[in-house]
Amino acid sequence: MSSFEKITSFADNKLRKYLKDDPNIEIRNIHGTGFLLEDKN
């Protein structure tokens, strides 16, 4: 795992915890790249 993936994974976990109760936000994993933060509105 590259350092970029580690940072991305760490940021993903923090964002998921922070935004987990917001039904308007979805965090989708993009294999090999990181993640996509989407606003459902």
C-alpha angles and dihedrals in degrees: 000000000000122000089251091058091048092052091045092049091049092049091046092054093048093048093047091053093046096045101033094108095049109096091193095063127073125183113202125190117233107202113242094001111061128251143315122227111210132189108214094205 
